[in-house]
Amino acid sequence: MRELWNDHQQFFLSQVFVDPEVLIGLPEFVVEVEAQRLLGRQTPHLGSTAEGGRGPEERAWSAFGSSGRNGGVTVAGREAQWSPLALWVAEQIRLGIRPITLPPLTELLPSIYRSKHVDYRFGFFTQLFSGPRDSHPPTIDDLSWQDAFKLLNRLTAAYPSVPWTMSQQHIDDTARFHEQVAREAIVTTAKVRSQKPPTKNSPLIPGTFHEALREYYQHRKAYFTKAGEFDGSGHHMLGMIDNFQNRQPDVPLAMLDFTRCLEIYDFWKNRPLNLRTKGPLSKKHCASHVGELRRFFIWLHTSDKFAWRRPEDFDLIETKVKRLPSDRRSIQDIDLKTFSVEHLKLIYKHAMPAQRLKLLWCLNCSHGAAEIGRVEWEDLFLNQRHPWTSEGLKFDSDDDDSWCGLLRPKTDVVGWWLLWPETVQLTEWWNAELQQRLKRELKPAERMLLTNTGANLYRDSSRNAQTSFSNEWRRLLSRVVKAEGKGAVPSLPFGTLRDQFSNWLGSEQNRAVLASVALAHGIPHKGDKLLFKHYSNRPWAHLFEAQKDYRQHLQPMFDDVPDPLVIHDPLTSKIMDHWNAGTRDVRVIAKECEVHSTTVRQKLKDCGLA
């Protein structure tokens, strides 16, 4: 009730009553400005000066014509009083009626009229009562929808705390008119855009397809942002939303019926051309877009911002992507391409210590860039028995063993790997080297692979999070080819290393299970994910034994380079000797090695030191 009184007090003290004839022909904004000027002077009456001439107030109120000069303009008063309208609203509130319909004329008219003068904000009402009495609307329900809608807006502005509404008939008439206007606007929009016009029964919905996609983009971006950091895996999803906007026309959501939804799906199901290569997009690429479309339409259907709802039979839309003759794979493409032991032997030989660490780690643990790039120092258990030994893990482990245990990114499935001696040696070297570069101790929760500035080498929030790994790997393969000859090693991506161990295990059922455990595939446990009891049914001991066997399989690689810290390139070895001796000036090293400083920088970069 206090809010009602505050509204009424403000409304009452802002009332200015004017001769209705004065309002004819005057724009509303002019009347509003003059009324506010009058209220600013707080002058209840405007009249002549003592000498009978026109004073400054009269000249200021010339917009009201004779009404302003002869005292016809008045204000309600200096102190608010309850009006019939305010008392009627108070009674509705007391009775618990919400929303409150437009008031009866018997309560409204006495509150907006003073003698024959009307509150300037309700001037439109005077036209309804200017003719013969039998032409006056007898009740509020007899108003036209236009007058009822205008009255609704005036009362809402006067009493904003009151939940006003119109009668159902007025609501229906108003909605029907504006729906017709909206339909005509949609037809015009479709015509100028050379689009098919909507059917007569199309629902009226605000917004367009592209506007909804932009909102969905922000929704997905927020979904992939955790603790203020964007997960790089979300870039692919956001890219697909951009593709929807770039490759499909914008239409009002009111026109997004079953037929148009089908057209959007068909565009991606039928494998449109790649704008760069001019060939059809891959089946996998289009299937990903179809899947994201499905998520978009579910979001749009449930979104509060858009009133769009999935049309009838929407679930009957076929989403299977078209298969093309060019999709047929050759028998040679069925086998997974990996490096042979001879290939790995050459790569390991020409790699620098930091590169050997990444190479060995991925072979040892079936990791790719996303896995090794997220390993933290606290995930390592060096020179000790397996942490689960005391919990019942049956594996012959001692203090000479080392382990890595972590949760796989995104899936949170636990993985454990026995680390080979060479992997441990390179890891310990890297720990000391990194502390020397950063000039500080490393924290347990820090990632193992950092840049010289202390930034994560694997950039989670980047669209291409593993660029650093890919670029370094490409340079290494180029160096091998340059030294050993063209075709010495196949040009396979860095991610191939993740598949080496599982591919070596083969497809026999028991070995395939080991491959799955090595890749940390499976269903995560909802409790403490690092407790042995939740994963005791996995063949950990067999996996660790298989890792030892695979290391033996790679023995020729280790025989060729007995010490993983020894650099094969004589020039690089000489540069590293100066570097390890404490010389950090590239020009000094270049002079001592009798090479250009650019060569020194490149060699240091290959070693991960520049």
Disulfide bonds with the S-S distance in Angstrom:
none
